[in-house]
Amino acid sequence: MIVHYSFMLCTLCIFFISSSGCNALNNDSRIITTGSNEKSFFNDISGYYRLSSVNGVRLPASFSHGGEIKVYSGGLIISPDGTCQSSSTISPPSGGKITRKVNATLTRNGDKLVMKWKGAGTTKGIIKDQTFTMDNHGMIFVYTRSDQVKNTERTAMKAQINAQKAWAGVFDDFNSGLINGWDSDRNPIGFFTFSDSTNSIVRISTTSDHPQLPGESDNNEVLKLDLDINAWGGIIHNFENAAVDVWTPRDWRGFKSISFWLYGQNSNSALFIEILDNRNPNSESGGAEVYSHSFTDNFSGWKLINIPFNEFFRKEIGNDAPNDGLSLSEVHGWAFGTLDTRGPIIYYLDDLSLQ
């Protein structure tokens, strides 16, 4: 049996499809079986399923397939109409980190689900209780259903999400990897990248192989940003809960500044750090109020940067966010990025802290 690595990149759930089973999906995304029992079945199982393990190893999981592959996160959204969308983030043998999405149609075959992936063949799985298990040519992928709420319940649920009180000191040290997922509104949470649409490149990873940071411990991991930016790009951390399925704000009131270590390249590029403040209570999209601070990469090596909150200014990005000042009572995340790097460049970042 020949297994194509390119199919893995396409399906995102990291399903490995044999060439003999590859049938491209046509443009009809409806379910093939449309009986009333079938419709009821898909309505019952609809929701978001988070990838929890690969071959019995909890994420992040590494295994060998034409080289070492690391799976950081993944998930499935099964819709009541029998369609499905998958997404996952991996490091392929060639290095770097890749996130892709792909759609499928579902049919029911006894107690099994048959999933026809667009351009990536067919897989089968079983849903039992709140667990979806995929057996693909002996490789076992286990997904756990996350709680989903109806639209009429979503506002009440959001109102009950209280901002977590933050403590002074480091809140992101990058020693636990770069987890990510989605909330019930399909907003990305955890760590992810952003960039303009002009072929800019943003790759993020954590590494212990970096220029030594003053006073760091052995095997300390830092954030590595491998960039080639034409207009703008960088990293966002939307604060998540432990299950990585709820966008969970933090209460930063009482603190005066944010600090972090940055390894500069003296490139004279424009850099920025941003705070994602509060959102409209009923928002189902990103919608966080953005406050930004710009500075210049005019130094070489590690530098501890401390920025008082009163030096951040509001940035209007047309996302229907509130305009009520930097309250810091419900901080939803932070972002770091650059404008026009004038070619490839690598930055290292560590120990974001509250002062």
C-alpha positions as CSV (number, residue, x, y, z in Angstrom):
1,M,0.0,0.0,0.0
2,I,1.4,3.4,-1.0
3,V,0.6,6.2,1.4
4,H,0.8,9.8,0.1
5,Y,2.1,12.4,2.5
6,S,0.4,15.2,0.4
7,F,-3.0,13.7,1.4
8,M,-2.1,14.3,5.0
9,L,-1.5,18.0,4.4
10,C,-4.9,18.2,2.6
11,T,-7.1,16.4,5.1
12,L,-5.6,18.2,8.1
13,C,-6.9,15.6,10.5
14,I,-3.6,14.0,9.6
15,F,-5.5,11.1,7.9
16,F,-3.2,9.0,5.7
17,I,-5.0,7.9,2.7
18,S,-4.0,5.0,0.4
19,S,-3.7,5.9,-3.3
20,S,-6.1,3.1,-4.1
21,G,-8.8,4.8,-2.0
22,C,-8.4,8.3,-3.3
23,N,-11.7,9.6,-4.8
24,A,-12.0,13.3,-5.3
25,L,-15.1,15.0,-3.9
26,N,-17.3,16.8,-6.4
27,N,-18.9,20.1,-5.8
28,D,-22.1,18.7,-4.3
29,S,-21.7,19.0,-0.5
30,R,-25.0,17.5,0.4
31,I,-25.3,14.2,2.3
32,I,-25.9,11.2,0.0
33,T,-28.5,9.5,2.2
34,T,-31.4,11.9,3.1
35,G,-33.9,9.7,5.0
36,S,-35.4,11.2,8.1
37,N,-33.4,8.8,10.4
38,E,-30.2,9.9,8.7
39,K,-31.0,13.6,9.2
40,S,-31.8,13.0,12.8
41,F,-28.6,11.1,13.3
42,F,-26.4,13.9,11.9
43,N,-28.3,16.4,14.0
44,D,-27.6,14.4,17.1
45,I,-23.9,14.1,16.5
46,S,-23.3,17.6,15.1
47,G,-20.8,19.7,17.0
48,Y,-17.1,20.4,17.5
49,Y,-14.7,17.4,18.1
50,R,-11.2,18.2,19.3
51,L,-8.3,15.9,18.4
52,S,-7.0,14.5,21.7
53,S,-4.6,11.7,20.7
54,V,-2.8,10.0,17.9
55,N,-2.0,6.3,18.3
56,G,-2.7,6.6,22.0
57,V,-0.3,9.6,22.5
58,R,-2.0,12.7,23.7
59,L,-1.3,15.9,21.8
60,P,1.2,17.3,21.1
61,A,2.1,13.9,19.6
62,S,5.1,12.9,17.4
63,F,5.4,9.9,15.2
64,S,7.4,8.7,12.2
65,H,6.0,8.8,8.7
66,G,8.7,9.5,6.0
67,G,10.4,11.5,8.7
68,E,9.2,12.8,12.1
69,I,5.8,14.5,12.1
70,K,4.5,16.4,15.1
71,V,0.8,17.0,15.6
72,Y,0.0,20.1,17.7
73,S,-3.8,20.4,17.5
74,G,-6.7,19.4,15.4
75,G,-10.5,19.3,15.3
76,L,-13.7,18.4,13.4
77,I,-16.9,20.4,13.0
78,I,-19.8,18.0,12.0
79,S,-22.8,19.9,10.8
80,P,-26.5,18.7,11.0
81,D,-26.6,18.6,7.1
82,G,-24.0,15.8,7.1
83,T,-21.0,18.0,6.0
84,C,-17.8,18.2,7.9
85,Q,-14.8,20.6,8.2
86,S,-11.5,19.5,9.6
87,S,-8.4,21.5,10.6
88,S,-5.1,20.7,12.2
89,T,-1.7,22.1,12.9
90,I,1.4,20.0,12.3
91,S,5.2,20.2,11.8
92,P,6.0,18.1,8.7
93,P,9.4,16.4,8.2
94,S,10.6,19.4,6.2
95,G,10.2,21.6,9.3
96,G,8.1,24.6,10.1
97,K,4.5,24.5,11.1
98,I,1.5,24.1,8.8
99,T,-2.2,24.7,9.4
100,R,-4.8,23.6,6.8
101,K,-8.5,23.1,6.5
102,V,-10.6,20.7,4.3
103,N,-14.2,19.8,3.9
104,A,-15.9,16.4,3.6
105,T,-19.4,14.9,3.1
106,L,-20.6,12.2,5.5
107,T,-22.7,9.1,5.0
108,R,-23.7,6.5,7.5
109,N,-22.8,2.8,7.0
110,G,-24.2,0.9,9.9
111,D,-22.4,2.1,13.0
112,K,-19.7,3.7,10.9
113,L,-19.3,7.1,9.4
114,V,-17.8,7.3,5.9
115,M,-16.1,10.6,5.2
116,K,-15.4,11.7,1.6
117,W,-12.7,14.4,1.7
118,K,-12.4,17.0,-1.0
119,G,-9.3,15.9,-3.0
120,A,-8.1,13.5,-0.3
121,G,-10.0,10.2,-0.5
122,T,-12.3,8.4,2.0
123,T,-11.9,7.5,5.6
124,K,-14.1,5.8,8.2
125,G,-14.8,6.2,11.9
126,I,-17.1,5.4,14.8
127,I,-18.8,7.8,17.2
128,K,-19.6,6.4,20.6
129,D,-20.9,8.6,23.4
130,Q,-18.8,11.8,23.1
131,T,-15.8,10.2,21.3
132,F,-15.1,9.9,17.6
133,T,-12.5,7.3,16.7
134,M,-10.9,7.2,13.3
135,D,-9.0,4.1,12.2
136,N,-7.1,4.9,9.1
137,H,-5.0,2.0,7.9
138,G,-4.0,1.1,11.5
139,M,-3.4,4.7,12.7
140,I,-5.8,5.7,15.4
141,F,-7.1,9.3,15.8
142,V,-9.3,10.0,18.8
143,Y,-11.5,13.1,18.9
144,T,-13.4,14.3,22.0
145,R,-16.6,16.2,21.6
146,S,-16.6,19.7,23.1
147,D,-19.7,21.2,24.6
148,Q,-21.7,23.2,22.0
149,V,-24.5,25.5,22.7
150,K,-27.5,26.6,20.7
151,N,-27.6,30.2,19.5
152,T,-30.3,31.1,22.1
153,E,-28.1,29.9,24.9
154,R,-24.8,31.4,23.6
155,T,-25.3,34.9,25.0
156,A,-26.2,33.6,28.5
157,M,-23.1,31.3,28.5
158,K,-20.8,34.2,27.5
159,A,-22.2,36.4,30.3
160,Q,-21.1,33.7,32.7
161,I,-17.5,33.7,31.5
162,N,-15.7,35.8,34.1
163,A,-12.3,37.3,33.4
164,Q,-9.6,35.4,35.2
165,K,-7.6,37.6,37.6
166,A,-4.0,37.8,36.5
167,W,-1.0,37.6,38.7
168,A,2.1,39.7,38.5
169,G,5.0,38.2,36.6
170,V,5.3,35.9,33.6
171,F,2.1,34.8,31.9
172,D,3.5,33.4,28.6
173,D,6.9,31.6,28.8
174,F,6.5,29.2,25.8
175,N,7.7,26.2,27.7
176,S,4.4,24.3,27.0
177,G,4.3,24.6,23.3
178,L,1.8,26.7,21.2
179,I,-1.6,25.2,21.7
180,N,-4.6,26.3,19.6
181,G,-8.2,25.5,18.9
182,W,-11.6,27.1,18.4
183,D,-14.4,28.4,20.6
184,S,-18.1,27.6,19.9
185,D,-18.3,30.5,17.5
186,R,-15.4,29.2,15.5
187,N,-13.1,31.9,16.6
188,P,-9.4,30.7,16.8
189,I,-8.0,30.6,20.3
190,G,-4.6,29.9,21.6
191,F,-1.6,30.7,19.4
192,F,-2.0,31.4,15.7
193,T,-0.5,33.7,12.9
194,F,-1.7,36.5,10.8
195,S,-0.4,38.3,7.7
196,D,-1.3,40.4,4.7
197,S,-2.3,38.7,1.4
198,T,0.9,39.5,-0.5
199,N,2.7,36.2,0.0
200,S,4.1,37.2,3.3
201,I,5.5,34.3,5.4
202,V,5.0,33.8,9.1
203,R,6.2,30.6,10.8
204,I,6.0,30.2,14.6
205,S,7.5,27.5,16.8
206,T,9.1,27.1,20.2
207,T,12.8,26.1,20.5
208,S,15.5,25.6,23.1
209,D,18.1,26.1,20.4
210,H,18.5,29.9,20.5
211,P,20.9,32.6,21.5
212,Q,21.4,32.4,25.3
213,L,19.0,34.6,27.2
214,P,20.4,36.3,30.3
215,G,19.8,34.2,33.4
216,E,17.7,31.5,31.6
217,S,17.4,28.0,32.9
218,D,18.6,24.9,31.1
219,N,16.4,23.8,28.1
220,N,14.4,27.0,28.3
221,E,12.0,27.3,25.3
222,V,11.4,30.6,23.6
223,L,9.1,31.7,20.8
224,K,10.8,31.7,17.4
225,L,9.3,33.8,14.6
226,D,10.5,33.1,11.1
227,L,9.3,36.0,9.0
228,D,9.4,37.4,5.5
229,I,6.8,40.2,5.6
230,N,5.8,42.5,2.7
231,A,3.2,44.6,4.6
232,W,2.4,43.1,8.0
233,G,2.3,39.9,9.9
234,G,2.9,38.2,13.2
235,I,1.5,36.1,16.0
236,I,-1.7,36.3,18.1
237,H,-2.4,34.6,21.4
238,N,-6.2,34.6,22.1
239,F,-6.4,33.5,25.7
240,E,-7.9,30.0,26.1
241,N,-9.3,27.9,28.9
242,A,-7.8,24.5,29.9
243,A,-9.9,22.6,27.4
244,V,-9.0,25.0,24.6
245,D,-12.6,25.5,23.6
246,V,-13.6,28.8,25.3
247,W,-12.1,32.2,24.6
248,T,-11.4,33.3,28.2
249,P,-10.4,36.9,29.0
250,R,-8.1,37.9,31.8
251,D,-8.3,40.8,34.3
252,W,-5.2,42.9,34.1
253,R,-6.5,45.8,36.2
254,G,-4.0,47.0,38.8
255,F,-0.9,46.5,36.5
256,K,1.0,49.3,35.0
257,S,2.9,47.8,32.1
258,I,3.7,44.7,30.0
259,S,7.3,43.5,29.5
260,F,9.0,40.9,27.4
261,W,12.4,39.8,26.1
262,L,13.1,40.3,22.4
263,Y,16.1,39.2,20.4
264,G,16.7,42.2,18.0
265,Q,18.4,42.0,14.6
266,N,19.1,45.8,14.2
267,S,17.1,45.7,11.0
268,N,15.4,49.0,11.5
269,S,12.0,47.2,10.8
270,A,8.9,48.6,12.4
271,L,7.6,46.3,15.2
272,F,4.5,46.4,17.3
273,I,2.9,44.8,20.4
274,E,-0.8,44.9,20.8
275,I,-3.4,44.2,23.5
276,L,-6.7,42.7,22.6
277,D,-9.0,44.3,25.1
278,N,-12.8,43.8,25.7
279,R,-15.4,42.6,23.1
280,N,-19.1,43.4,22.6
281,P,-21.0,41.0,24.9
282,N,-23.0,39.4,22.1
283,S,-20.2,39.2,19.5
284,E,-19.8,35.9,17.7
285,S,-16.7,37.1,15.8
286,G,-13.3,38.3,16.9
287,G,-14.4,41.8,17.7
288,A,-11.8,42.7,20.4
289,E,-10.8,46.3,20.9
290,V,-7.1,46.6,19.8
291,Y,-4.5,48.8,21.5
292,S,-1.1,49.0,19.9
293,H,2.4,50.2,20.6
294,S,5.0,50.6,17.9
295,F,8.8,50.5,18.2
296,T,11.9,50.0,16.0
297,D,14.2,47.0,15.7
298,N,17.3,49.2,16.3
299,F,19.3,46.9,18.6
300,S,21.1,43.6,18.4
301,G,20.7,40.6,20.8
302,W,18.4,40.2,23.8
303,K,16.7,43.2,25.2
304,L,14.1,43.5,28.0
305,I,11.4,45.8,26.8
306,N,8.9,47.3,29.2
307,I,5.9,49.3,27.9
308,P,3.5,51.2,30.2
309,F,-0.1,50.7,29.3
310,N,-0.6,54.4,28.9
311,E,1.7,54.4,25.9
312,F,-0.7,52.1,23.9
313,F,-3.1,53.8,21.4
314,R,-6.4,52.5,20.0
315,K,-6.2,50.9,16.6
316,E,-9.4,50.9,14.5
317,I,-9.5,47.8,12.4
318,G,-13.2,47.8,11.4
319,N,-14.2,44.8,13.6
320,D,-17.2,46.3,15.4
321,A,-15.3,46.4,18.7
322,P,-16.2,48.6,21.6
323,N,-14.7,52.0,21.9
324,D,-14.5,52.6,25.6
325,G,-10.9,53.0,26.4
326,L,-8.2,50.5,27.5
327,S,-10.0,49.1,30.6
328,L,-7.8,46.0,31.0
329,S,-10.8,44.3,32.8
330,E,-11.3,41.8,30.0
331,V,-8.1,41.3,28.1
332,H,-8.7,38.7,25.4
333,G,-5.1,38.3,24.2
334,W,-2.1,39.9,22.7
335,A,-0.3,40.2,19.4
336,F,3.2,40.8,18.2
337,G,4.2,41.6,14.6
338,T,6.2,43.6,12.2
339,L,5.9,45.7,9.0
340,D,7.9,45.0,5.9
341,T,11.0,43.0,7.1
342,R,12.8,43.7,3.8
343,G,13.5,40.0,3.4
344,P,13.7,36.9,5.7
345,I,14.4,37.5,9.4
346,I,14.2,35.6,12.6
347,Y,13.1,37.0,16.0
348,Y,13.0,35.3,19.4
349,L,10.6,36.3,22.1
350,D,10.3,35.1,25.7
351,D,8.7,35.7,29.1
352,L,5.7,38.1,28.5
353,S,5.1,39.6,32.0
354,L,2.8,41.9,33.8
355,Q,4.4,44.6,36.0
